[in-house]
Amino acid sequence: MNSELSAFFDRARPAIDATLSQLLPSETASPQRIHQAMRYSTLDGGKRIRPSLCIAAFSVYRDDWKPILPVASAVEMIHSYSLIHDDLPAMDDDDLRRGKPSCHKQFDEAIAILAGDALLTLAFEVLARSKDFPADRMLQVMSALGRAAGSCGGMIAGQVLDIEAEVTPANEGQLEAIHRSKTGALIGASVWIGAYLGGAPELELENIGIFCDRIGLAFQVIDDILDATDGSNRDEGKATYPGIHGLEKSRDIAHHLMAEARSALAPFGQRVRLLLEFCDYLEKRTH
């Protein structure tokens, strides 16, 4: 990872973690078990990529990124909710998450379902409470996050399509739809929201939108490549890019998406170097 990007993550992650800890209910707040599960699944783990991207995009327009921290933390809550539900027996049935027992293993299935629901609900409460940005802007942010998490091209859509692909194998177009929805939508929304709340003008938001689309899909393509090469068999039976295209073509696809993402940001110059360095960081992970 580039030294400037690494330094940025070293500053952003502790700030995100501190904000999350403050926003999440205390473990001693009643009912304690649900709040323990929420904190267990959200704190002490995770790379914080989505909220960090939100902050990086915001910092293109604003030097002080303290105001965006609750918004970025709400994005991470939505991501954490999705991971809890992905791990459930009815979904991916994973016993481990971030090197420790998944939520339904540490607590139980009912608490895990409710902890995910509570995180999603709290995320939108946090956004609605914001006093740092105009109300009309926060409405747009809530709408964007709702779409990214929802059943029309968002995470729910991607999860449903992924489940269906276990029965009827996905073709190239269906696989792209799965990845754009299940992973790409929230990654892209994280960047767009940061730029939008930072005050990006309309023309620049169009370019940011292209960047979001390409990097969101590339992120999951690269994840597929890593899963196919680390020997974990984590994606066995799942629709993946290496499974359909093979490793080398998958790397070519990721490289092409990253090139388009960089091209979209070319007019911005050095202002967007953190986002460009993130592209470099992601692409280096394909080998």
N, C-alpha and C positions, 0 to 999 in steps of 0.2 A: 504494500500500500504506500502511495506517495506520502512523503513526510508531512506536507501541508494537510492532506486529507486525514492522515492518522492523527495529527494534532487537533483537527476539527472534531473528529469522533471522540477523542480523549476529553474534550471540553463538553461536547453535546450529551454524551451518554450519562455522565453523572447528573447533569442538569435535568435530563428527562427522568431519570430514576428518582431524583428528589421530588420532582413535581408529581410523578405517579404516586409515590408514597404519601404525599400530602393529600392528593385528591381521592385516593382509595379509602374506604372506611377502615377504621382501626380494627385490628383483630379482636379487640375486647368489646367492640360495639355489637349490640344484639341485633339479629341472631349471629352469634360469633362464628359458627361453622361456615356459613356462606362467605363471610368476610375474610376468614382465614383462607378459604379456597381461592377467592379472587386475588388476594395478595400473593399466595403461593404460586399461582399460574402467571402472574404478571411481573412480579419483581424477581430479582436475583437470577437473571438469565436473559438470553436473547441479545441479538446484535443491535437492536434498535435502529434498523436500517430505514424503515418507513418514517418514523418521526425525525430521524436525522436528515433525511432527504427533504422533509417538509421545512426544517430549519434552514437547510442549505439554500433552498429556493427562496425563502423569505429574506435571507441575508444578501441576496442579489440586490435587493431594493432598500433594505433597512440594516443599519449597523448593529443596533441593539435588538437582539432576537429574544429577549426575555418575554415580550408579550405573546409570542407564538407558542411558548412552551406548553400551556394548557391545551391548545389545539392539537399540537403534535402528540401530546400524551393521550388525548382522546383517540387519535388515529391508532396508537399502540394498544389501547384498550380493545378496539374493534379487532385488531389483529390477534390479540390474545384470546378473545372470545372465539374467533374462528378456529384457533388451534385446539382449544379445549373441546369444541364440538367435533373437529376432524378426528380427534383421537378416540372418540366414543366407540363402543362395540358395534353400534349400528352403522358407523362410518368406516374409518380406516382401522379401528380396533388396535391402536398402538398403546403399549404398556409404558413406554418411556417418552419423555419430552424434555429436551435440553439437559439430558444426562441424569434426570431424576424421574421418579414415577409420575406418569401423566395424572391429571386431576382426578379422573374417575377411579384410578388405582389408589391414590393417596387418600381420597375421601370416599365417595361412592358415586354411582352413576347419576342418581337424582341430584345430588349436590353439584356435580360437574355440569349438568344441563342448566341448572339454575345459576351457577356461577357465570357461565357463558352469557346467559340472558341478562344477568345483572351488569356485566361489563359493557355489553352493547347499550343497555339502557343508560348507564352512567355516562358513557361517552357523549350521548346526545344531551344529557342534562348539563354536563360541563360546557359544551358548546353554547347551549342556550343561556347559561349564566354569564357568558363572557361580557366584560365591560370595556375591553381593550380595542374593540373594532366596532364599526357601525352595525346596527341591527340588520340592515338590508344585506350587508356583506356576509354576516353570520348565517342568514337564511340561505344564501347561495352555497355556503360551505356545508351546511347540514344537508342540503339537497344533493350536492356532489358526493358526500360520504354515504348518504342513503342509497344512491344509485350504485356506488362502488361495492356496497355490502349486499345489495338486493338481488332480486330474482330476474331482473331484466338487464342482463349483461354484467352483473356483479358477482360477488363471491358465491351467493346462493345458487345462481344459475350455473356457475362453474362446477360446484360440488354435485349438483344434480346430473349435469352432463358427464362428469367423471364417473359417477355411480353407474349411469346407463352404459358407459363405455366398457364396463367390466362384463356386461352381458353381451352387447353387440360392439365388437371392436371399432374404434373410431377411425375415420379416414383423416387425410391431411387437414381438410377444412374444419372438421369437427374437433380435432386435436387443438388447432389454433384457437378455436372458440373457447374450449375448456381453459386453456392457459391465459387467454386474454381476460376471461371472466374471473377465474378462481384466484389468480395471483396478480395479473397485470392491472386490473381495475383499481385495486387499493394502492398499489405502488404508484400508479399514475396520478391518482387523486391526491396522494400525499404531496407530490411535487407541485401540482396545479394549485392546491390550496395555499401552500406556502407562498408561491408567486402572487396569487390573487390577493391575499391579505397583505402582502408586502407592498402592493400598489402597482403591480405590473399593468402597463397600458394595454389596450385591446389587441393591438397588432402583435405585441410581444407575447400575449397570452395564447395567440394562435400558434406561434412557434413552440411555446412551452407545451401546448397540447399535443403537437406532433412528437416532441421529445418524450412526453409521458407515455404515449401509445407505444413507441418503439422500445423504450427502456423497460416498460412493464412486461411486454412479451419476452424480450431478451432475458430478463431476470429469471423467468421460469424455464426457458430453453436451457440456460446455463445450469440451473438447478438440476434439470434432467441429465445433462452431461455429467455433472459431478456425481449424481447418484449412480449412473451407469459405470463410472470408472473407479468408485471407491470400494466396490465389492460388498456393499451392504445388502443388496437385493431389496432395498426398501421399496422400490417401485415395481416389484414383481407383480405381474397381472394388471398393471396400470398402463394407461395410454401415455406414451412418452415420445419425445422427438427422436432420441436414438433408436427407440423401438420401431419407429416408422421410417425414419430417414437414414439411420446409421450414424455413427459418431462423427465422421468427417463432414458429412453434409450438415449435420446439426451445428457443428462449429462454424461452418460457412454461413448458415442462417443467422446465428448469433452475431457473427462479425458484420454481416450486412445490416442487421437491425441497429447495431451500435454505430455503424457509419452513418446511417440515416438520423439517428439521435444526435450525433455530433453536428451533422450538417444543419439540423434545425436550430442549433444554438450558435452557429457560426457568426450571425450578425451581432451577437451580444459581446463579443470580444472577451477580455479578461474578467469581466464581471461574473462569469459563470464558470470560472475555473474549477471550483469545487465539484460542480455537477459533471464537468468533463472528466475530472480525475476519478470520479466515481465510475464513469464508463470504462476508463482504463483498468480500474481495480476489478470490476466485474469480468471484463473480457480476459484478463490474465488468469482468471480462475477456470477457464475452459481447458487448460492444459496442465 
